[in-house]
Amino acid sequence: MTTPTSRLPGPERSPGFLLWRVTLAWQRAMRAALAPHDLTHVQFVLLTTTWWFTRSGVPPTQRQLAEQAGTDTMMTSQVVRKLADRGLLARADDPADARAKRLEITPAGLELVAKALKDVEAADASFFVEVDDGFTDSLAKLSP
């Protein structure tokens, strides 16, 4: 029988374990912030990312949205369909590619993003109050 060994004294010194614990706590904070808006976190991310894209003047395709958000394309399609069914996003054929759909945020979607984004940013600020701007820079280095 092989006895496990570790270069670390315990999980409290493991970056991966700490990231796991922080992620779980942060996800709980996000769920709480989004609950009053009847949004899941992935719905919020896709809706808000669509808004960010649209601000540049070019509505994204579902594939572009998935790439920007880092989500699976099939899941993105399913979530976008639910958001469209709620009247928060509109899907239209892409004139340049018959297989693609362009996404636009609706007035109801804009209103919901305005409210939810305020609550999410407040929850983020509260959650990360103990860390400095260097933390965000470090996370950006790890982001694919």
Phi and psi in radians as a Rosetta constraint file:
Dihedral C 1 N 2 CA 2 C 2 CIRCULARHARMONIC -1.590 0.35
Dihedral N 2 CA 2 C 2 N 3 CIRCULARHARMONIC 2.332 0.35
Dihedral C 2 N 3 CA 3 C 3 CIRCULARHARMONIC -1.595 0.35
Dihedral N 3 CA 3 C 3 N 4 CIRCULARHARMONIC 2.224 0.35
Dihedral C 3 N 4 CA 4 C 4 CIRCULARHARMONIC -1.095 0.35
Dihedral N 4 CA 4 C 4 N 5 CIRCULARHARMONIC 2.545 0.35
Dihedral C 4 N 5 CA 5 C 5 CIRCULARHARMONIC -2.280 0.35
Dihedral N 5 CA 5 C 5 N 6 CIRCULARHARMONIC 2.736 0.35
Dihedral C 5 N 6 CA 6 C 6 CIRCULARHARMONIC -2.496 0.35
Dihedral N 6 CA 6 C 6 N 7 CIRCULARHARMONIC 2.540 0.35
Dihedral C 6 N 7 CA 7 C 7 CIRCULARHARMONIC -1.339 0.35
Dihedral N 7 CA 7 C 7 N 8 CIRCULARHARMONIC -0.187 0.35
Dihedral C 7 N 8 CA 8 C 8 CIRCULARHARMONIC -1.815 0.35
Dihedral N 8 CA 8 C 8 N 9 CIRCULARHARMONIC 2.595 0.35
Dihedral C 8 N 9 CA 9 C 9 CIRCULARHARMONIC -1.247 0.35
Dihedral N 9 CA 9 C 9 N 10 CIRCULARHARMONIC -0.407 0.35
Dihedral C 9 N 10 CA 10 C 10 CIRCULARHARMONIC 3.130 0.35
Dihedral N 10 CA 10 C 10 N 11 CIRCULARHARMONIC 3.054 0.35
Dihedral C 10 N 11 CA 11 C 11 CIRCULARHARMONIC -1.079 0.35
Dihedral N 11 CA 11 C 11 N 12 CIRCULARHARMONIC -0.446 0.35
Dihedral C 11 N 12 CA 12 C 12 CIRCULARHARMONIC -1.182 0.35
Dihedral N 12 CA 12 C 12 N 13 CIRCULARHARMONIC -0.147 0.35
Dihedral C 12 N 13 CA 13 C 13 CIRCULARHARMONIC -1.964 0.35
Dihedral N 13 CA 13 C 13 N 14 CIRCULARHARMONIC 0.099 0.35
Dihedral C 13 N 14 CA 14 C 14 CIRCULARHARMONIC -1.627 0.35
Dihedral N 14 CA 14 C 14 N 15 CIRCULARHARMONIC 2.026 0.35
Dihedral C 14 N 15 CA 15 C 15 CIRCULARHARMONIC -1.010 0.35
Dihedral N 15 CA 15 C 15 N 16 CIRCULARHARMONIC -0.704 0.35
Dihedral C 15 N 16 CA 16 C 16 CIRCULARHARMONIC -1.135 0.35
Dihedral N 16 CA 16 C 16 N 17 CIRCULARHARMONIC -0.767 0.35
Dihedral C 16 N 17 CA 17 C 17 CIRCULARHARMONIC -1.135 0.35
Dihedral N 17 CA 17 C 17 N 18 CIRCULARHARMONIC -0.761 0.35
Dihedral C 17 N 18 CA 18 C 18 CIRCULARHARMONIC -1.097 0.35
Dihedral N 18 CA 18 C 18 N 19 CIRCULARHARMONIC -0.731 0.35
Dihedral C 18 N 19 CA 19 C 19 CIRCULARHARMONIC -1.071 0.35
Dihedral N 19 CA 19 C 19 N 20 CIRCULARHARMONIC -0.709 0.35
Dihedral C 19 N 20 CA 20 C 20 CIRCULARHARMONIC -1.024 0.35
Dihedral N 20 CA 20 C 20 N 21 CIRCULARHARMONIC -0.848 0.35
Dihedral C 20 N 21 CA 21 C 21 CIRCULARHARMONIC -1.141 0.35
Dihedral N 21 CA 21 C 21 N 22 CIRCULARHARMONIC -0.749 0.35
Dihedral C 21 N 22 CA 22 C 22 CIRCULARHARMONIC -1.127 0.35
Dihedral N 22 CA 22 C 22 N 23 CIRCULARHARMONIC -0.726 0.35
Dihedral C 22 N 23 CA 23 C 23 CIRCULARHARMONIC -1.055 0.35
Dihedral N 23 CA 23 C 23 N 24 CIRCULARHARMONIC -0.782 0.35
Dihedral C 23 N 24 CA 24 C 24 CIRCULARHARMONIC -1.078 0.35
Dihedral N 24 CA 24 C 24 N 25 CIRCULARHARMONIC -0.764 0.35
Dihedral C 24 N 25 CA 25 C 25 CIRCULARHARMONIC -1.140 0.35
Dihedral N 25 CA 25 C 25 N 26 CIRCULARHARMONIC -0.733 0.35
Dihedral C 25 N 26 CA 26 C 26 CIRCULARHARMONIC -1.143 0.35
Dihedral N 26 CA 26 C 26 N 27 CIRCULARHARMONIC -0.698 0.35
Dihedral C 26 N 27 CA 27 C 27 CIRCULARHARMONIC -1.093 0.35
Dihedral N 27 CA 27 C 27 N 28 CIRCULARHARMONIC -0.652 0.35
Dihedral C 27 N 28 CA 28 C 28 CIRCULARHARMONIC -1.093 0.35
Dihedral N 28 CA 28 C 28 N 29 CIRCULARHARMONIC -0.733 0.35
Dihedral C 28 N 29 CA 29 C 29 CIRCULARHARMONIC -1.109 0.35
Dihedral N 29 CA 29 C 29 N 30 CIRCULARHARMONIC -0.697 0.35
Dihedral C 29 N 30 CA 30 C 30 CIRCULARHARMONIC -1.182 0.35
Dihedral N 30 CA 30 C 30 N 31 CIRCULARHARMONIC -0.748 0.35
Dihedral C 30 N 31 CA 31 C 31 CIRCULARHARMONIC -1.037 0.35
Dihedral N 31 CA 31 C 31 N 32 CIRCULARHARMONIC -0.733 0.35
Dihedral C 31 N 32 CA 32 C 32 CIRCULARHARMONIC -1.134 0.35
Dihedral N 32 CA 32 C 32 N 33 CIRCULARHARMONIC -0.707 0.35
Dihedral C 32 N 33 CA 33 C 33 CIRCULARHARMONIC -1.196 0.35
Dihedral N 33 CA 33 C 33 N 34 CIRCULARHARMONIC -0.563 0.35
Dihedral C 33 N 34 CA 34 C 34 CIRCULARHARMONIC -1.603 0.35
Dihedral N 34 CA 34 C 34 N 35 CIRCULARHARMONIC -0.299 0.35
Dihedral C 34 N 35 CA 35 C 35 CIRCULARHARMONIC -0.962 0.35
Dihedral N 35 CA 35 C 35 N 36 CIRCULARHARMONIC -0.777 0.35
Dihedral C 35 N 36 CA 36 C 36 CIRCULARHARMONIC -1.119 0.35
Dihedral N 36 CA 36 C 36 N 37 CIRCULARHARMONIC -0.295 0.35
Dihedral C 36 N 37 CA 37 C 37 CIRCULARHARMONIC -1.731 0.35
Dihedral N 37 CA 37 C 37 N 38 CIRCULARHARMONIC 0.047 0.35
Dihedral C 37 N 38 CA 38 C 38 CIRCULARHARMONIC 0.948 0.35
Dihedral N 38 CA 38 C 38 N 39 CIRCULARHARMONIC 0.792 0.35
Dihedral C 38 N 39 CA 39 C 39 CIRCULARHARMONIC -2.204 0.35
Dihedral N 39 CA 39 C 39 N 40 CIRCULARHARMONIC 2.445 0.35
Dihedral C 39 N 40 CA 40 C 40 CIRCULARHARMONIC -1.429 0.35
Dihedral N 40 CA 40 C 40 N 41 CIRCULARHARMONIC 2.925 0.35
Dihedral C 40 N 41 CA 41 C 41 CIRCULARHARMONIC -1.127 0.35
Dihedral N 41 CA 41 C 41 N 42 CIRCULARHARMONIC -0.739 0.35
Dihedral C 41 N 42 CA 42 C 42 CIRCULARHARMONIC -1.141 0.35
Dihedral N 42 CA 42 C 42 N 43 CIRCULARHARMONIC -0.652 0.35
Dihedral C 42 N 43 CA 43 C 43 CIRCULARHARMONIC -1.070 0.35
Dihedral N 43 CA 43 C 43 N 44 CIRCULARHARMONIC -0.771 0.35
Dihedral C 43 N 44 CA 44 C 44 CIRCULARHARMONIC -1.071 0.35
Dihedral N 44 CA 44 C 44 N 45 CIRCULARHARMONIC -0.811 0.35
Dihedral C 44 N 45 CA 45 C 45 CIRCULARHARMONIC -1.058 0.35
Dihedral N 45 CA 45 C 45 N 46 CIRCULARHARMONIC -0.799 0.35
Dihedral C 45 N 46 CA 46 C 46 CIRCULARHARMONIC -1.220 0.35
Dihedral N 46 CA 46 C 46 N 47 CIRCULARHARMONIC -0.683 0.35
Dihedral C 46 N 47 CA 47 C 47 CIRCULARHARMONIC -1.149 0.35
Dihedral N 47 CA 47 C 47 N 48 CIRCULARHARMONIC -0.804 0.35
Dihedral C 47 N 48 CA 48 C 48 CIRCULARHARMONIC -1.211 0.35
Dihedral N 48 CA 48 C 48 N 49 CIRCULARHARMONIC -0.656 0.35
Dihedral C 48 N 49 CA 49 C 49 CIRCULARHARMONIC -1.139 0.35
Dihedral N 49 CA 49 C 49 N 50 CIRCULARHARMONIC -0.644 0.35
Dihedral C 49 N 50 CA 50 C 50 CIRCULARHARMONIC -1.070 0.35
Dihedral N 50 CA 50 C 50 N 51 CIRCULARHARMONIC -0.751 0.35
Dihedral C 50 N 51 CA 51 C 51 CIRCULARHARMONIC -1.066 0.35
Dihedral N 51 CA 51 C 51 N 52 CIRCULARHARMONIC -0.773 0.35
Dihedral C 51 N 52 CA 52 C 52 CIRCULARHARMONIC -1.057 0.35
Dihedral N 52 CA 52 C 52 N 53 CIRCULARHARMONIC -0.773 0.35
Dihedral C 52 N 53 CA 53 C 53 CIRCULARHARMONIC -1.038 0.35
Dihedral N 53 CA 53 C 53 N 54 CIRCULARHARMONIC -0.842 0.35
Dihedral C 53 N 54 CA 54 C 54 CIRCULARHARMONIC -1.090 0.35
Dihedral N 54 CA 54 C 54 N 55 CIRCULARHARMONIC -0.518 0.35
Dihedral C 54 N 55 CA 55 C 55 CIRCULARHARMONIC -1.073 0.35
Dihedral N 55 CA 55 C 55 N 56 CIRCULARHARMONIC -0.465 0.35
Dihedral C 55 N 56 CA 56 C 56 CIRCULARHARMONIC -1.403 0.35
Dihedral N 56 CA 56 C 56 N 57 CIRCULARHARMONIC -0.088 0.35
Dihedral C 56 N 57 CA 57 C 57 CIRCULARHARMONIC 1.685 0.35
Dihedral N 57 CA 57 C 57 N 58 CIRCULARHARMONIC -0.140 0.35
Dihedral C 57 N 58 CA 58 C 58 CIRCULARHARMONIC -2.112 0.35
Dihedral N 58 CA 58 C 58 N 59 CIRCULARHARMONIC 1.943 0.35
Dihedral C 58 N 59 CA 59 C 59 CIRCULARHARMONIC -1.105 0.35
Dihedral N 59 CA 59 C 59 N 60 CIRCULARHARMONIC 2.397 0.35
Dihedral C 59 N 60 CA 60 C 60 CIRCULARHARMONIC -1.348 0.35
Dihedral N 60 CA 60 C 60 N 61 CIRCULARHARMONIC 2.750 0.35
Dihedral C 60 N 61 CA 61 C 61 CIRCULARHARMONIC -1.436 0.35
Dihedral N 61 CA 61 C 61 N 62 CIRCULARHARMONIC 2.892 0.35
Dihedral C 61 N 62 CA 62 C 62 CIRCULARHARMONIC -1.057 0.35
Dihedral N 62 CA 62 C 62 N 63 CIRCULARHARMONIC -0.671 0.35
Dihedral C 62 N 63 CA 63 C 63 CIRCULARHARMONIC -1.119 0.35
Dihedral N 63 CA 63 C 63 N 64 CIRCULARHARMONIC -0.766 0.35
Dihedral C 63 N 64 CA 64 C 64 CIRCULARHARMONIC -1.084 0.35
Dihedral N 64 CA 64 C 64 N 65 CIRCULARHARMONIC -0.706 0.35
Dihedral C 64 N 65 CA 65 C 65 CIRCULARHARMONIC -1.075 0.35
Dihedral N 65 CA 65 C 65 N 66 CIRCULARHARMONIC -0.808 0.35
Dihedral C 65 N 66 CA 66 C 66 CIRCULARHARMONIC -1.075 0.35
Dihedral N 66 CA 66 C 66 N 67 CIRCULARHARMONIC -0.740 0.35
Dihedral C 66 N 67 CA 67 C 67 CIRCULARHARMONIC -1.116 0.35
Dihedral N 67 CA 67 C 67 N 68 CIRCULARHARMONIC -0.786 0.35
Dihedral C 67 N 68 CA 68 C 68 CIRCULARHARMONIC -1.141 0.35
Dihedral N 68 CA 68 C 68 N 69 CIRCULARHARMONIC -0.720 0.35
Dihedral C 68 N 69 CA 69 C 69 CIRCULARHARMONIC -1.414 0.35
Dihedral N 69 CA 69 C 69 N 70 CIRCULARHARMONIC -0.283 0.35
Dihedral C 69 N 70 CA 70 C 70 CIRCULARHARMONIC 1.312 0.35
Dihedral N 70 CA 70 C 70 N 71 CIRCULARHARMONIC 0.504 0.35
Dihedral C 70 N 71 CA 71 C 71 CIRCULARHARMONIC -1.870 0.35
Dihedral N 71 CA 71 C 71 N 72 CIRCULARHARMONIC 2.749 0.35
Dihedral C 71 N 72 CA 72 C 72 CIRCULARHARMONIC -1.120 0.35
Dihedral N 72 CA 72 C 72 N 73 CIRCULARHARMONIC 2.408 0.35
Dihedral C 72 N 73 CA 73 C 73 CIRCULARHARMONIC -1.117 0.35
Dihedral N 73 CA 73 C 73 N 74 CIRCULARHARMONIC -0.650 0.35
Dihedral C 73 N 74 CA 74 C 74 CIRCULARHARMONIC -1.191 0.35
Dihedral N 74 CA 74 C 74 N 75 CIRCULARHARMONIC -0.767 0.35
Dihedral C 74 N 75 CA 75 C 75 CIRCULARHARMONIC -1.109 0.35
Dihedral N 75 CA 75 C 75 N 76 CIRCULARHARMONIC -0.716 0.35
Dihedral C 75 N 76 CA 76 C 76 CIRCULARHARMONIC -1.005 0.35
Dihedral N 76 CA 76 C 76 N 77 CIRCULARHARMONIC -0.789 0.35
Dihedral C 76 N 77 CA 77 C 77 CIRCULARHARMONIC -1.037 0.35
Dihedral N 77 CA 77 C 77 N 78 CIRCULARHARMONIC -0.748 0.35
Dihedral C 77 N 78 CA 78 C 78 CIRCULARHARMONIC -1.162 0.35
Dihedral N 78 CA 78 C 78 N 79 CIRCULARHARMONIC -0.743 0.35
Dihedral C 78 N 79 CA 79 C 79 CIRCULARHARMONIC -1.210 0.35
Dihedral N 79 CA 79 C 79 N 80 CIRCULARHARMONIC -0.724 0.35
Dihedral C 79 N 80 CA 80 C 80 CIRCULARHARMONIC -1.051 0.35
Dihedral N 80 CA 80 C 80 N 81 CIRCULARHARMONIC -0.706 0.35
Dihedral C 80 N 81 CA 81 C 81 CIRCULARHARMONIC -1.056 0.35
Dihedral N 81 CA 81 C 81 N 82 CIRCULARHARMONIC -0.747 0.35
Dihedral C 81 N 82 CA 82 C 82 CIRCULARHARMONIC -1.133 0.35
Dihedral N 82 CA 82 C 82 N 83 CIRCULARHARMONIC -0.720 0.35
Dihedral C 82 N 83 CA 83 C 83 CIRCULARHARMONIC -1.143 0.35
Dihedral N 83 CA 83 C 83 N 84 CIRCULARHARMONIC -0.649 0.35
Dihedral C 83 N 84 CA 84 C 84 CIRCULARHARMONIC -1.169 0.35
Dihedral N 84 CA 84 C 84 N 85 CIRCULARHARMONIC -0.713 0.35
Dihedral C 84 N 85 CA 85 C 85 CIRCULARHARMONIC -1.070 0.35
Dihedral N 85 CA 85 C 85 N 86 CIRCULARHARMONIC -0.523 0.35
Dihedral C 85 N 86 CA 86 C 86 CIRCULARHARMONIC -1.463 0.35
Dihedral N 86 CA 86 C 86 N 87 CIRCULARHARMONIC -0.054 0.35
Dihedral C 86 N 87 CA 87 C 87 CIRCULARHARMONIC 1.383 0.35
Dihedral N 87 CA 87 C 87 N 88 CIRCULARHARMONIC 0.354 0.35
Dihedral C 87 N 88 CA 88 C 88 CIRCULARHARMONIC -1.675 0.35
Dihedral N 88 CA 88 C 88 N 89 CIRCULARHARMONIC -0.470 0.35
Dihedral C 88 N 89 CA 89 C 89 CIRCULARHARMONIC -2.256 0.35
Dihedral N 89 CA 89 C 89 N 90 CIRCULARHARMONIC 2.632 0.35
Dihedral C 89 N 90 CA 90 C 90 CIRCULARHARMONIC -2.028 0.35
Dihedral N 90 CA 90 C 90 N 91 CIRCULARHARMONIC 2.400 0.35
Dihedral C 90 N 91 CA 91 C 91 CIRCULARHARMONIC -1.924 0.35
Dihedral N 91 CA 91 C 91 N 92 CIRCULARHARMONIC 2.290 0.35
Dihedral C 91 N 92 CA 92 C 92 CIRCULARHARMONIC -2.357 0.35
Dihedral N 92 CA 92 C 92 N 93 CIRCULARHARMONIC 2.639 0.35
Dihedral C 92 N 93 CA 93 C 93 CIRCULARHARMONIC -1.080 0.35
Dihedral N 93 CA 93 C 93 N 94 CIRCULARHARMONIC 2.474 0.35
Dihedral C 93 N 94 CA 94 C 94 CIRCULARHARMONIC -1.444 0.35
Dihedral N 94 CA 94 C 94 N 95 CIRCULARHARMONIC 2.108 0.35
Dihedral C 94 N 95 CA 95 C 95 CIRCULARHARMONIC -1.065 0.35
Dihedral N 95 CA 95 C 95 N 96 CIRCULARHARMONIC -0.412 0.35
Dihedral C 95 N 96 CA 96 C 96 CIRCULARHARMONIC -1.573 0.35
Dihedral N 96 CA 96 C 96 N 97 CIRCULARHARMONIC -0.251 0.35
Dihedral C 96 N 97 CA 97 C 97 CIRCULARHARMONIC -2.647 0.35
Dihedral N 97 CA 97 C 97 N 98 CIRCULARHARMONIC 1.884 0.35
Dihedral C 97 N 98 CA 98 C 98 CIRCULARHARMONIC -1.085 0.35
Dihedral N 98 CA 98 C 98 N 99 CIRCULARHARMONIC -0.371 0.35
Dihedral C 98 N 99 CA 99 C 99 CIRCULARHARMONIC -1.476 0.35
Dihedral N 99 CA 99 C 99 N 100 CIRCULARHARMONIC -0.293 0.35
Dihedral C 99 N 100 CA 100 C 100 CIRCULARHARMONIC -1.692 0.35
Dihedral N 100 CA 100 C 100 N 101 CIRCULARHARMONIC 2.696 0.35
Dihedral C 100 N 101 CA 101 C 101 CIRCULARHARMONIC -2.048 0.35
Dihedral N 101 CA 101 C 101 N 102 CIRCULARHARMONIC 2.345 0.35
Dihedral C 101 N 102 CA 102 C 102 CIRCULARHARMONIC -1.657 0.35
Dihedral N 102 CA 102 C 102 N 103 CIRCULARHARMONIC 2.509 0.35
Dihedral C 102 N 103 CA 103 C 103 CIRCULARHARMONIC -1.998 0.35
Dihedral N 103 CA 103 C 103 N 104 CIRCULARHARMONIC 2.399 0.35
Dihedral C 103 N 104 CA 104 C 104 CIRCULARHARMONIC -2.315 0.35
Dihedral N 104 CA 104 C 104 N 105 CIRCULARHARMONIC 2.474 0.35
Dihedral C 104 N 105 CA 105 C 105 CIRCULARHARMONIC -1.428 0.35
Dihedral N 105 CA 105 C 105 N 106 CIRCULARHARMONIC 2.386 0.35
Dihedral C 105 N 106 CA 106 C 106 CIRCULARHARMONIC -1.502 0.35
Dihedral N 106 CA 106 C 106 N 107 CIRCULARHARMONIC 2.932 0.35
Dihedral C 106 N 107 CA 107 C 107 CIRCULARHARMONIC -0.975 0.35
Dihedral N 107 CA 107 C 107 N 108 CIRCULARHARMONIC -0.678 0.35
Dihedral C 107 N 108 CA 108 C 108 CIRCULARHARMONIC -1.141 0.35
Dihedral N 108 CA 108 C 108 N 109 CIRCULARHARMONIC -0.645 0.35
Dihedral C 108 N 109 CA 109 C 109 CIRCULARHARMONIC -1.156 0.35
Dihedral N 109 CA 109 C 109 N 110 CIRCULARHARMONIC -0.726 0.35
Dihedral C 109 N 110 CA 110 C 110 CIRCULARHARMONIC -1.065 0.35
Dihedral N 110 CA 110 C 110 N 111 CIRCULARHARMONIC -0.752 0.35
Dihedral C 110 N 111 CA 111 C 111 CIRCULARHARMONIC -1.099 0.35
Dihedral N 111 CA 111 C 111 N 112 CIRCULARHARMONIC -0.736 0.35
Dihedral C 111 N 112 CA 112 C 112 CIRCULARHARMONIC -1.184 0.35
Dihedral N 112 CA 112 C 112 N 113 CIRCULARHARMONIC -0.726 0.35
Dihedral C 112 N 113 CA 113 C 113 CIRCULARHARMONIC -1.049 0.35
Dihedral N 113 CA 113 C 113 N 114 CIRCULARHARMONIC -0.759 0.35
Dihedral C 113 N 114 CA 114 C 114 CIRCULARHARMONIC -1.005 0.35
Dihedral N 114 CA 114 C 114 N 115 CIRCULARHARMONIC -0.760 0.35
Dihedral C 114 N 115 CA 115 C 115 CIRCULARHARMONIC -1.294 0.35
Dihedral N 115 CA 115 C 115 N 116 CIRCULARHARMONIC -0.834 0.35
Dihedral C 115 N 116 CA 116 C 116 CIRCULARHARMONIC -1.187 0.35
Dihedral N 116 CA 116 C 116 N 117 CIRCULARHARMONIC -0.694 0.35
Dihedral C 116 N 117 CA 117 C 117 CIRCULARHARMONIC -1.079 0.35
Dihedral N 117 CA 117 C 117 N 118 CIRCULARHARMONIC -0.680 0.35
Dihedral C 117 N 118 CA 118 C 118 CIRCULARHARMONIC -1.052 0.35
Dihedral N 118 CA 118 C 118 N 119 CIRCULARHARMONIC -0.789 0.35
Dihedral C 118 N 119 CA 119 C 119 CIRCULARHARMONIC -1.225 0.35
Dihedral N 119 CA 119 C 119 N 120 CIRCULARHARMONIC -0.681 0.35
Dihedral C 119 N 120 CA 120 C 120 CIRCULARHARMONIC -1.167 0.35
Dihedral N 120 CA 120 C 120 N 121 CIRCULARHARMONIC -0.761 0.35
Dihedral C 120 N 121 CA 121 C 121 CIRCULARHARMONIC -1.146 0.35
Dihedral N 121 CA 121 C 121 N 122 CIRCULARHARMONIC -0.612 0.35
Dihedral C 121 N 122 CA 122 C 122 CIRCULARHARMONIC -1.158 0.35
Dihedral N 122 CA 122 C 122 N 123 CIRCULARHARMONIC -0.731 0.35
Dihedral C 122 N 123 CA 123 C 123 CIRCULARHARMONIC -1.143 0.35
Dihedral N 123 CA 123 C 123 N 124 CIRCULARHARMONIC -0.705 0.35
Dihedral C 123 N 124 CA 124 C 124 CIRCULARHARMONIC -1.061 0.35
Dihedral N 124 CA 124 C 124 N 125 CIRCULARHARMONIC -0.847 0.35
Dihedral C 124 N 125 CA 125 C 125 CIRCULARHARMONIC -1.034 0.35
Dihedral N 125 CA 125 C 125 N 126 CIRCULARHARMONIC -0.739 0.35
Dihedral C 125 N 126 CA 126 C 126 CIRCULARHARMONIC -1.179 0.35
Dihedral N 126 CA 126 C 126 N 127 CIRCULARHARMONIC -0.750 0.35
Dihedral C 126 N 127 CA 127 C 127 CIRCULARHARMONIC -1.144 0.35
Dihedral N 127 CA 127 C 127 N 128 CIRCULARHARMONIC -0.730 0.35
Dihedral C 127 N 128 CA 128 C 128 CIRCULARHARMONIC -1.718 0.35
Dihedral N 128 CA 128 C 128 N 129 CIRCULARHARMONIC 0.333 0.35
Dihedral C 128 N 129 CA 129 C 129 CIRCULARHARMONIC -1.007 0.35
Dihedral N 129 CA 129 C 129 N 130 CIRCULARHARMONIC -0.520 0.35
Dihedral C 129 N 130 CA 130 C 130 CIRCULARHARMONIC -1.481 0.35
Dihedral N 130 CA 130 C 130 N 131 CIRCULARHARMONIC -0.067 0.35
Dihedral C 130 N 131 CA 131 C 131 CIRCULARHARMONIC -1.969 0.35
Dihedral N 131 CA 131 C 131 N 132 CIRCULARHARMONIC 2.713 0.35
Dihedral C 131 N 132 CA 132 C 132 CIRCULARHARMONIC -1.720 0.35
Dihedral N 132 CA 132 C 132 N 133 CIRCULARHARMONIC 3.132 0.35
Dihedral C 132 N 133 CA 133 C 133 CIRCULARHARMONIC -1.085 0.35
Dihedral N 133 CA 133 C 133 N 134 CIRCULARHARMONIC -0.448 0.35
Dihedral C 133 N 134 CA 134 C 134 CIRCULARHARMONIC -1.062 0.35
Dihedral N 134 CA 134 C 134 N 135 CIRCULARHARMONIC -0.497 0.35
Dihedral C 134 N 135 CA 135 C 135 CIRCULARHARMONIC -1.089 0.35
Dihedral N 135 CA 135 C 135 N 136 CIRCULARHARMONIC -0.797 0.35
Dihedral C 135 N 136 CA 136 C 136 CIRCULARHARMONIC -1.094 0.35
Dihedral N 136 CA 136 C 136 N 137 CIRCULARHARMONIC -0.716 0.35
Dihedral C 136 N 137 CA 137 C 137 CIRCULARHARMONIC -1.060 0.35
Dihedral N 137 CA 137 C 137 N 138 CIRCULARHARMONIC -0.718 0.35
Dihedral C 137 N 138 CA 138 C 138 CIRCULARHARMONIC -1.137 0.35
Dihedral N 138 CA 138 C 138 N 139 CIRCULARHARMONIC -0.747 0.35
Dihedral C 138 N 139 CA 139 C 139 CIRCULARHARMONIC -1.081 0.35
Dihedral N 139 CA 139 C 139 N 140 CIRCULARHARMONIC -0.694 0.35
Dihedral C 139 N 140 CA 140 C 140 CIRCULARHARMONIC -1.052 0.35
Dihedral N 140 CA 140 C 140 N 141 CIRCULARHARMONIC -0.606 0.35
Dihedral C 140 N 141 CA 141 C 141 CIRCULARHARMONIC -1.148 0.35
Dihedral N 141 CA 141 C 141 N 142 CIRCULARHARMONIC -0.522 0.35
Dihedral C 141 N 142 CA 142 C 142 CIRCULARHARMONIC -1.518 0.35
Dihedral N 142 CA 142 C 142 N 143 CIRCULARHARMONIC -0.302 0.35
Dihedral C 142 N 143 CA 143 C 143 CIRCULARHARMONIC -1.262 0.35
Dihedral N 143 CA 143 C 143 N 144 CIRCULARHARMONIC 2.308 0.35
